[in-house]
């Protein structure tokens, strides 16, 4: 669950441990968000993380639900 401050600022924010939310996202779509960002508040990481590091982030996020994707 997002923290109180983030929940107030972004009332529609989804938790990364929400398995129903993550079930609809492919690894490729998560990679695109990491590379390009999303909206004005989700920064892009293409110049900060290598493709292998982004893949590791996605793998980690998938563990937050207790299910590997």
SULMODA-V231663 format. One record per pair of residues at least 6 apart in sequence whose ideal C-beta (glycine too) atoms are under 7 Angstrom apart, sorted by the first residue. I is the first residue (numbers start at 1). J is the second residue. D is the distance in whole Angstrom. If there is no record, write none. Layout:
BEGIN
I,J,D  I,J,D
END
This chain:
BEGIN
1,15,5  2,10,7  2,13,5  2,15,6  6,13,6  7,13,7  14,21,4  16,61,5  16,64,5  17,64,4  17,65,5  19,65,4  19,67,6  22,62,7  22,65,6  22,69,7  27,58,5  27,69,7  30,58,5  30,61,7  31,54,6  31,58,6  33,42,7  34,45,5  34,49,7  34,54,5  34,57,6  35,44,6  35,45,7  35,46,4  36,44,5  37,43,5  37,44,4  45,54,7  62,68,5  62,69,5
END
